[in-house]
Amino acid sequence: MDIREAIRTANDLRLTPVEVPEWGMTLHLRQLNVGERLELFRVLGDDANKDKLLYVVAILFTACDPDGKRLFTLEDYDLLNAKNGEVILRLGREAAKLNKLVGEPIEEAKKN
């Protein structure tokens, strides 16, 4: 196999199962690819979204089924925003940690 094919077929986006007893389930969170990461930064940097919480948006982008298929779209923001704040905080922190979404990259996105 050549190098290009090895890179193309590498499964390098990690899934992390997170127990959510309040919802009676295990939710999976996944690492974002480059395009998804850029889109998340674009959403967070958009003035129209200035009141959206990073952790809710991070969950929208990273929550997936066990096969890695995304569960939510941006239109689901209000659905998650209406849930238990402690649950969202816990999941959002895990999503941010998994994707290194804290600190400088987020601050830069919000400035632009």
Steps between C-alpha positions, in 0.01 A plus 500: 500500500638840413525782751210695356267200521616425854412855607165492319395174667638574847226511763644793698181659640449360849158425651450530874200345676361716782247368748202732543296344780261796503395404147529124555760451228856499383565788261798489269712806427745511212799693388433750222668491163664817369193621309268447796743677729515802268121505479472493880741795526302683230174444689649619829658805334179610328338801669159341448610221737666715766248383762551131430691303761821328391412179683159467334649563156783253573244231584303577183815446293640195682209288629464191285373145489742210563591502128605868511193640320418849629176520702427873497505806278519866600120508487502278811660772715177578689439129565833466684483847653179394677667199668658471845787748519725263695461230235573746219801636687640148556446396136621833365820482701564147375436606138727804539774290661478231231540763228725747684239773459602707797737793516660674206311349200161594644610846608637567150174381340297733720723800409466454122 
